Amino acid sequence: MTIDIAQENPGSPKRSYILFSGGSFFGRIMTWVTLTVATLGIYRFWAMTGLRRSLWSATHLEGDHLRYHGTGKELFIGFLIALAILIPFYALGFGLQFMGPIATIVGFGIMFVVGFLLTPYALFRRRRYLLTRTSWRGVRFHMQSSAWRYVGAWLFWTILSVLTLGIALPWRMAKLDRMLAEASYFGNQRFSYSAKAKNYFDALIPVYAITLLPVAFILIAAVYTQGKALAFLPLVVLLSMVLWPLAMARIFRLQANSTKIGDTGFESYIGASKFYGAYIIHGVIVGVGISIVGAVGTLLAVTVGVQLEPQSGFFSLAFLPVFALYYGVLLFANMMVLQVMLFEWKMSSMVVINAHSVKDAIAAGDLENAVGMGLADTLDAGFEVI
């Protein structure tokens, strides 16, 4: 069912809510986590495919839900291809570590540069894969443009943001979000994006106020206190982390409100409390889970491994269930909270303006292979659902 806001004027835009009705995900996630842990992580490709398929089908607009067409098999194959691409570089970098200190530095440099260059490439290809596997009313999304063009912009603005201590971050975010949006299509209808760097700067003002100004003051004070003022830097970092969920909520609203597909627009009213709530719940689950895992590990050490040397292979094998439980706790918390819960809150906050204007969209675009998704997974550059 779609809820429409009453129209004050016949010519005013039609506004429709995105509805989320997926039922309970707890049982499904427990099954996916168990199978992933039991297969030493191999099942995660099928787990993420199942999660996306469930989330997409739970997202309804104007009486129709999104459909996800990806498969775990193609993700697994894409991951293997990505490994074949990366292994020679990492093998070279690792092998150089046995040829002296200079060669070791060169080896680490090779691995860093390869990872740094391929991360934006993987992110672009990953988004293109997800769009081409998503459809609404029988019409798929897709992307055009060059992944390497995005890589160039990502490298330039990332390096500049680091050199300027974050001052260039709003320009970076505006540029990259615009590139991704304007390369995206729903059928033959192109996305447009209107946010400017100033809008991102406004969204980041709380973080800037608690980081840039205090850091500058601390650095100046450090000159007159023989470096003692630097002891306050960790406090500033902690405060900026506390304020980051507020900035994330502002940025998500900005991204939603600045995106259009043809004449169809979007608005989001999500509050920062949702982001704070998600991270607090995630932290509680992880904290409680790790405490339980720690208790199990301690009990195992007392009853089985107290006389074993930590370097022995049997010691590591005996504690394999503890490592599996630890991985399972992190995976469950990530999927249940940062994926399902936050995804539902984001989608439920969305209003679509003139959704009917895309009803005449014509299917277009080619399917993307899963190599980019595999690279993102290999580089740990994007475990998120979207």
N, C-alpha and C positions, 0 to 999 in steps of 0.2 A: 504494500500500500504506500502511496506517496502522499505526503501532507503538503498542501499548497497554501501559501499565505493569501489571505483575502485581498482582492484587488481594489484599491481606492479609486483608481481611474481605469477605464477600459483599455487605455493605451499603455499602462504602466507595465514594466517587465514582469514576467511570470517567474516566481521564485519557488524552487522545489528543494526539499531536504533530501540529503543522502541518508538512507536508513541502513542500520547494521543489525542483522538478525541471524546470528550464527549459532545460538545456543551455547552449550558448555563446551569449551575446548580442552578442559582438564584431562579427560580420559584419552582423547586423541594425542595430546602432547605427551602424556605419560607413556603411551605406546611407542611414539616416535623416539622419545629419549631412550627408552629401554632398548629398542632395536638398534639405535645408533651406538649406544655404549657396548652392546653385545657383539656388534660387528666391528668394533674398534674404529668407529667413525665413518665407515664406508656407507652406512645407510643414511647418512645426513643428507645426501642428494635427494633421496626419495622423501625424507622427512620434510625438507624445505619445500619440495614440490607439493606435497600434501598440505602443508601449512598455507602456502600461497593459494592453492586451489580452494581451500576452505574459506580463507579470508575474502577472496575475490567473489565467491558465490554468495557470501553473506552481505555483500555491499550492493544495495539496491538504489536505483534512481528511476523515477517515473515508471515503476512497475517492473523493470527489468534489472537483472543483476549482471555484474561483470563476470567474465569467464576467463579462466586461465588454461592455456593449452600446452604449457611446458611439461616435460617428462623428466623423471629422475635419471633415466638411461642417458639422455642427451647431455645432462649436466655432468654425469660421471665420465662420459667420453670426452667432453670439453675439458674437464679437470685433467684427464690423462694427457691430452694434447698439450695443455698448458705446462704440465710437468716436463714433457719432452722438450718444450721450448726453454724452460728455465734451468733444468738440471745441468746442461753443459756450462752455463755461466757460473752457477753456484759451485759446481765441481772444480772449475778452474780457480775460483776464488778460494775455495777450501784447500785445494792442493798447494797454492802459493804460500800458505801459512807454514809449510815445512821447509821453505827455502830461504829463511832468514827474515829479519825484522822489516827490511824495506819491501820484500816480496809480500810479507803479511799485510802491510799497509796497502799495497796495490791490490791484493786479493779482497780485502774488506771494501776498498774503493769500487772495485768491479761489481761486487754484490749490491752495494748501496746504489750505484748509478743505475744498474739494471732495474732494481726495484723502484727507484725514484721515477725513471722514465716510463716504466710499464704500468705504474699505478693509475695515472690519469687515463691512459689508453684502455685499461681494464674497466675503469668506472664508466667510460663512455660506451664501450661495447656491452657492458653489463646492462646499462639502462636500455640500450637498443634491443637487447635480447628480451627483457621483460616487457617492453612495449609491444614487440611483435608477437608475444605470446598472450597478449591481453586483448579481449574484444568486448564490445557492448552492442547489443542488437545486431549481432552478426558481422559487425565491421571492426577490423583490427586497428590498433594503433601501430605506428612505425616511426622510424627516424631516418633522416637524410643527413647530408654533410659528412665531413671527413673527421675521423677519430683523431688523426694526427694534428689537425688544425686545433682541436680542443686541447691536445697535449701541449702544443706550443703556448697557448694562452694560460693553461694551468701552471706550467713551469715558470713562465714569466711573472705572473701575479703571485704565485706562492713564494718565490725567491724574494720578490719586492716586499711582500708582507713581512717576511722574516727580517729583512734588512731594515725596515722601518719600524720594527718592534710592534707590528700589528696595526699601524696607522693606515696602511693600504688595504687592510682586510675588507672594508666595505666595497671598495672598487673591485677587488678580486671576486667577492661573492656576487655582486651585480653582474659582472662580465660573464662568469661561468654559468650562473643560473639562466641568463639571457641566451647564451649559446645553446644550452641543453633544451630550453623551451622552444626556441625558434627553429631547432632542427627536428622537432617532434610534430607528428601529424595524427589526426584521427581520420582514417580513410584519406580522402583528398583535401581535408580541411586542416589548415596549418595552425599551430599554436602561435600566440603572440605574448610578449612579456613587457610590462611597463615600468617595473621597479628600477629606481636609480640608486647610485651609490649613496646619495644623501639619505634615502629611505633606510638603507641598511645601517648607516651611521646612527640614525635616530634609534633604531632597534637595539643597537649595541651600546648606547649611551650609559646604561647602568654598569656594564662591565668595564667600559673605558674609564668611568668616573672612579671606580674602585681599584683600577690597575695602573693606567698610564700616569695619572697625576701623583698618586702615592709613590709609585716606583721612581719617578723623576725626583720627587722630594727626598726619598731615601738615598738615591745615588748622590745627590748634592750633599746631603747630611753626612754621608759616608766619608766624604773628603775631609770634613772637619772633625770627625769622630774616630779617625784612623780605622775606618771600616766597621766599627761596632754597629752602625745603623743598619747594616746589611742583614742583621739578625731578624729584622722585621719583614723581610721579603717573603718567607714562607707564609706569614699571616696574610699578606696581600694575595698570594696565590690561592690560599684557602678561601678567602672572601670572594675572589673572582669565580671560583668553582661553584660556590653557593649561589651566585647570581646567574650562572650560565643557563639554568633551566628557564629563567625569566626571559633571557635573550632568545632562547630557542623557540619559546611560544610566540614571541614577537616576530621572529623571522619566518616561522611557519605561516602565520597570518598574512604577513607581507607577501610571501610566495604565492599563497592561494589567491589573495585579492588582486595580484598583479598578472595572473594567468588567464588567458582567454583562448577558446577554440572557435575561430570564426567570430560569431556574435554571441557565443555562449561564455558567460563569465562565472567566477567562483568567489565565494566569500567564506571565511572561517572565523568563528567566534571562540575558539579554544582559549582557555585561560592558562596562566602559568601554573595554577594549582594542579592541573592534570600532569604536567611534566614533573613537578616536585613530587606528586603522589606516586608516579610511576617509578622514579628513582629511589624513593624511600621504601616502597614495597619491594623493589628489586634488591635493595641493600639488606632489608630484613630477611628475605628468603635466602639470600646468599650467606648472610651471617649465621642464621640458624642452621642452614644446611652444612656449612663448613664446620660449625661446632659439633654437629652430629658426626660428620666424617672424622673430625679430630678425635672424638671419643672412641669411635670404632677403631681408628688407627692405634690409639693408646692401648685399648683392650687387646688388640692383635699383637702389639709389641710385647705386652706383659705375658700373654699366654703362649705366644709362638716364637716371636723374634727377639726376645730380650738378650739371648746369648749369641745372636748372629752378628757378624760384622756387616756394617752398612755397605761395604764395597762388594760383598758377595752377591753372586747372581741369584741365589736362593732368597736372599733378603728382599731384592727388588721384586722377584716373582711372588713372594708371599704377600707383598703390599699392593699387588696389582688390583685387587678389589677396592682398596682404598682410593687409588688413583682413578679408577672407573667411577666410583661414587662422587668424587670431587668433580670430575668432568660432567657427570650427569646433573649435579646440582647447578653448575654454571649454565649448562645448556637449557635446563628446565626454566630457570629464572629468566634467561634471555628470551626464550620463545614465549613463555606465558605472559611476561610483563612488558618487556621492551618491544616485542613483536605484536602479540595479540591485543593486549590491553591498550597500549598506546595507539596502535592502528585503529582500533574501534573508537577511541576518543577523538582521534583526528578526523575520521570519516564522519562521525556523528555530529561534529561541529560544522560541517560543510553545508553551504547553501549554494545551489546551482541556479544561475539566472539565465532564463531563456534556453533551457535544455532542449526544447523542441526544435530549436534552430539548426541542430546538427542531424535531424532525422533524415535529411536528404544526402548525407555523406555517402560517397561512393568508395568501395573497397579499393585500396591502392597499397603499394609498397611490397617489398620482398621480406621473407623471413630471415632472421639473423641466426647464425650458428652459435653454439654454446661456448666457443673458445674464450670469448671475453669474460663470460661468467666464470669459467674455469680459472682464468688468470686472477680475477678478483678474489676467488676463493683461495687460491694458492698464495697470493700475496697478503691475504687477510685484509683486503681493501673494501670489503662490503658484505657483511653477514646479514645486513638488514633486509627485510622483506621487500621494501621499495626503495 
